[in-house]
Amino acid sequence: MTNSDRIIRLKTVLARTGLSHSTLYRKIADGTFPAQIRISVHGAGWRESSVNLWIADPVSYRADNDNLPSRREGGHEKG
């Protein structure tokens, strides 16, 4: 794991982006900010590389399928 792929926590994300809690979570729901990844039962964080992509171009950023919850659950996967 490189330094840019380390997991950063909420406090660091808020400090680096300047977003408030509510704006951050609204942007995640809208797909305009990287989604969290689960790192333990009660913990989550963000890939630093994903946050860096958002910081580089926040207006044009759109979450890709790797950052969103899986939509293939329930056996609807094409084979």
RAVEN-V149064 format. One line per field, one symbol per residue. psi: psi as a letter, one per 30 degrees, with the letter a starting at -180 (. if undefined). burial: b if it has 24 or more other ideal C-beta (glycine too) atoms within 12 Angstrom, else e. A space follows every 10 residues. Layout:
# RAVEN-V149064
psi=???
burial=???
This chain:
# RAVEN-V149064
psi=klefglkkle eeeeeefgll eeeeeeeeef ggkkllkkfa egklakkeee eeeeeeifef kkklffflkk ggkgggkk.
burial=eeeeeebbee eebeeebebe eeebeebbee ebbbbbbeee eeeebbbbeb bbbbeeeeee eebeeebeee eeeeeeeee
